[in-house]
């Protein structure tokens, strides 16, 4: 393990975080927040600079960097960002528990949206509200992807980080020109965020709230800014804008890059995109059919269904109503969507559509081979045959995910009042869909849980955001051997 180089990069990451913390200070000045809030960010910036300087004051001579270093760097960075990102919450005095501050910070950077502050949003100053949602924006695309652009000595090594950082089994051709691709991706990411903000403002959402909602959609984290979430606005226009935005951010960001360079036909032919659209349409159709008798206005029915389906599959978890009021059939569909997540290479979490699709294809192939043993039909994706190793890798990930889900469920069951609460908390953190099915209560406030559970859930959020493997590599003793 090349610890000196990894330590150096983490130090540089803390410099980046210190710079990002200047933004909420500007917000605090604009909205005239009290000095205590501004001081909390200043102290946090100093802490980032001091520790970052101590870690990166000397450039390492050995810059060998491989997949192992990439996985460990990604896992450590999320833990470090979770810790230092919690400092403004704690130093401001609005979050008195360091564990609660860490939980809120990790929830933001992992784009989970689970909160311990849901019942206290009305007293939070604008700077902290902004920082809370800003962490979603930072974590959505991944701060390490940005680091690869600003630090020139990554070069081709950035591919290892990109593979560990971006969700999904394959990042496609975007790896071929890492720095150039990153710049374009971030430009598209920020542009879409600004566009959503403008569209919400057009719908009479206050500018500051529109910014918070847009950052939540972009990171597919969805921190609530009101206890009633999007239901607060009681606007079909706002819900439609957010639903389309959640659908868009649930798509593979490679697509936006391909569209940018004029290769839109490749996007339209993509098999995962077709699966993604089909899953959403099928889910909407079944849920709408189930709810039809309880709605007088068909357009209102379609709006509610499309909004909540896209919210769940994108793991944003914004809500406009109490999903527990829907029939049991809809709960099962929503539960499946929670596990599924959206597309690989998006800012969402979950198992990903591509893995589920290929896994189902593998099952079909196995059944066909039982019926016709002499007939060899390879599993294909986008017209390319997948090797048995690729298929095993996907099956192994699904089993690993299920195993970790059961382990976390057992651990959290000791601290929750019933099975539904433990199940809800587990899927909310491992799939990074903080809102879940409202089984923890209408406000979805996790403050009722013990500090032990919050720490476990914090690491579960990191594990879910990074798709398990980087955290397992970090915990493996073999990973820490010297090169």
Protein Blocks (a to p, Z undefined) as FASTA:
>chain_A
ZZklmmmmmmmmmmmmmmmmmmmmmmmmmnopafklmmmmmmmmmmmmmmmmmmmmpccf
blcdcfklmmmmmmmmmmmmmmmmmmmmmmnopambfklmmmmmmmmmnonopafklmmm
mmpcfklmmmmmmmmmmmmnopklmmmmmmmklmmmlmmmmmmmpgcjbebjmlmmmmlm
mmmmmmmmmmmmmmmmmmmmmnopafklmmmmmmmmmnonopafbfklmmlnopaklmmm
mmmmmmmmmpcfklmmmmmnopamlmmmpmklmmmmmmmmmmmmmmmmmmmmmpfblklm
mmmmmmmmmmmmnonopafbdfklpcfklmmmmmmmmmnopaehiabecjbjklmmmmmm
mmmmmmmmmmmmmbccdddeehiacdfklmmmmmmmmmmmmmmmmmmmmmmmmmcfbfkl
mmmmmmmmmnopaklnolnojklpaklpcfklmmmmmmmmmmmmnnommmmmmmpmklmp
cZZ
